[in-house]
Amino acid sequence: NLEVALVDYGGVSEMKFTNRYQPAHVEFSIPGTKVLKGRNIKENEFRFTLTYADSSWNEETSSITVNNKYDGTFSYRFVYDRAGTYYYVIRENKENPLPAVTYDDTVYRVKVTVNDDYKGNITVEDPVITKITDAGIEQAEEIVFANIYTPSPVKVSITGKKKLVGRSLAEGEFTFL
């Protein structure tokens, strides 16, 4: 954008030109998946928090929390309008845990690089995802949190009585499986 203004400095006029560069914005999503072993997952059953971080992975106070969809997927949507490197930390929210569910303690770090070609185009590179678990740190292709549902065992006692019509029942005459 070009802005032209005629400026008057006490009888001396001067033309002032101001150029403004505003590239197009780009929309980008960071998707994730929730897997629940042991039973079907329900929509909005689990929550995931993305926290903004600096380049040393120090987490800031700003965060976004989303719920899973009926199929276990979730995503964070961003609109970038300038080049830069953005850092995010994603973890499963364990407030109000569900009974009989073992939660995934994995933490994901996501580095997103946004480029500007200075021709008005903003592009996003494939994000770099790092998975942090008790076993260590490794690169990941996707964000997946896996929980396990383990219901408590139930004891059942079945009792019965055999009745024979027309004659007396001899002990041990019948076997039940």
N, C-alpha and C positions, 0 to 999 in steps of 0.2 A: 504494500500500500504506500502511496506517495501522498504526502500532505504538503501543500504549498501555502505559505502565508506571506503577506506583505507587512513588514514590521517598520514602524516609524520611530526613529530615535531622535526626537527633537528637530524635525525638519530634514533629517537624512533618512531616506527610505532604503530599505534593504530587503531583498527577497530571501526567505528562509525555506529550505527544502528539508523535509524529514521523511526518511524512508522507514517503513515498518515491515518487518518480515514475520509472517504468521503462517507456518506450515499447516497442512491439514492434520487433523487428529487421526489416531488409529485406535480401534477397540481391540482388546486382548483379554482372554480368559485363562485362568489357571484352574484346570479341572482336577477333581479327585474322586475316589471311589471308596465306599464303605462296604466291607464284606462282613457278614454276620454268619458264622458257622453254627449250626444246631437248630436254627429256626429261620423263618422268613423275616426280612427286615420290613419295618413300617415307615411310612413317610413321616418326616420331621422327628424321628426317634433319636437321632444323634446330632450333635452340634460340633462344628469345627471353627477354630479361631485362627485368623491370619493376623499377625502383628507386624507392623513396619519395623525395619531394622536399619542400622547404618552399615557401612562396608566392613566393620569388624564384627558384625552380627549381634551388636548390642541392641536389644529390643527396646522400642519406643513405647509410649503409652497408647498410641493410636492403634486400633485394631478393628477388624471386621469379623463378625460371626455369622455363619450360615448353617442351615440345616440340610440333611440329606433329602433327596427326592425319593419317590416310591421304589425306584430301582437301585438305590444306594449311592447315586452320583451326587456330587455337589460341585459348585464352582464359584470363583471370585472373578468379577468383571471389572476391568479397568479401562480408562480412556487416557491415552498418553498424547500430549501435544508438544512435547519437547524431548530432545535427546537426553539420555542419561542412563545410569545403571541404578536399578531399584532392587532392594533386598527385602525379602519377606520370610517370616518364620510361621509354619503352620503346624498345629497340633490339635488333637481331639480334645474337646471340652468334656471334662469328667465331673462337672457339677451335677448334683442329683443323679448319681449312677443308678442304672437299672439293676434290679436284683438278678442274680444268677448269670451276670454278664462279666466276663473278663475283658478289660479294656486294653487297647494297643497303646503302648507308651512311646511309640515312634514319634520323632520330631523331624519335620522336613524343613530344609532351607532352600529357598527358591531365589535365584538371581536372574533378573530380567534386564536385558540390554536393549535399549531403544536408540535407533540411529536416525539421523536427519541427513538427507542427501543435499540439503541447501538448495533444492529445486522445488521445495514445497511438499516433499514426501517424507513421512515418518514411517519407519518399519521396526518390527520387533523380531529379534533373533529368537531361536528356540531357547527356552529357559534352561538354566543349569540347575538341576535338582539334586540335592544331597540328602541322604537318609541317615538319621542318627538313631541308633538303637543301643541296647546294652552291649551288643556284640561289637560295636564300633561305628565308624563313619564310612559310607560308600556312596557312589554315584547311583542315581535312580532314574529310570525312564518315565516313571509316573508316580503319583501320590496315591497310596492305597493304605487304608487303615483296616486291620482285620481283628474283629472281636470274636469271642467264643461264648455261646450261650450253653450253660450246663445246668439243666434243671436238677433239683434235688431228687434223689431216689424216693420212690413211694413203696411202702410195704403194703402188700395186699394179702389178706387171709381169705381163702375160699373154703367154706365148709359145706357139707352136704349130707344127706341121709338117703339111703337106698331103701325103697319099700317094694316088697315082692308080694303080688296078689295071687292067692290060690294055694299057696303052700308056705312053709316056714323057710326062712333064709338061713342057710348054713354059713358059719363063720369062714371067711377067706374064699367064698365061692365066686366073688366078683372082684375085679381089679380095676381101678380108675387111674387114668393118666392125666 
